[in-house]
């Protein structure tokens, strides 16, 4: 190796030692924390839906004590749907499998229906909304059998489902 190549190699080695090893080359730095914020989620709540203890006669509005052929009786059940959140909506529906199921000896003679009255349509904004269900029972006047005399019937529990939608 010639003298000039050796000299250049020695100068490069010395320069790298001075810069890297001796600490004479420095960068300044600074840092900050960034608050990313917090979030809260909304909710959908269906209150307990309550029904009056007794039915009323559709024609007269008077309370029913016993039902006889030719009667049509009703009761209205109420609750509240509450939606909290941006872009929230909901549908409320009766589970079809739970509607109009009647048991007992009288159950074979009567017809029961449950109808969703309100909300009547898809709810599209946050807020509180009344929930109303009508339950109607008909005892046809054409019944001639005496098996329904002094008999009882039980309407099965209705299942109400509120489903959140994104608006």
TABELJO-V499400 format. One record per residue. N is the residue number from 0. NEAR is the number of other C-alpha atoms within 12 Angstrom. Layout:
N/NEAR  N/NEAR
This chain:
0/8  1/8  2/9  3/10  4/11  5/12  6/13  7/14  8/15  9/14  10/14  11/14  12/15  13/15  14/17  15/16  16/15  17/14  18/14  19/13  20/13  21/12  22/12  23/12  24/13  25/10  26/7  27/6  28/6  29/6  30/6  31/6  32/6  33/6  34/6  35/6  36/6  37/6  38/7  39/9  40/12  41/18  42/23  43/30  44/29  45/29  46/21  47/19  48/24  49/21  50/21  51/17  52/13  53/21  54/27  55/27  56/25  57/22  58/13  59/13  60/16  61/16  62/19  63/22  64/13  65/22  66/30  67/27  68/23  69/20  70/28  71/30  72/34  73/33  74/29  75/29  76/29  77/25  78/26  79/25  80/35  81/31  82/32  83/25  84/24  85/19  86/19  87/24  88/31  89/33  90/31  91/36  92/31  93/30  94/19  95/17  96/15  97/20  98/26  99/29  100/25  101/25  102/19  103/18  104/18  105/30  106/24  107/24  108/31  109/34  110/28  111/31  112/27  113/34  114/29  115/30  116/21  117/24  118/27  119/18  120/15  121/22  122/30  123/25  124/23  125/25  126/22  127/23  128/31  129/25  130/35  131/30  132/32  133/30  134/35  135/28  136/37  137/31  138/28  139/22  140/15  141/14  142/19  143/14  144/15  145/14  146/15  147/23  148/19  149/13  150/20  151/20  152/25  153/20  154/24  155/19  156/21  157/30  158/22  159/32  160/24  161/28  162/24  163/29  164/22  165/20  166/15
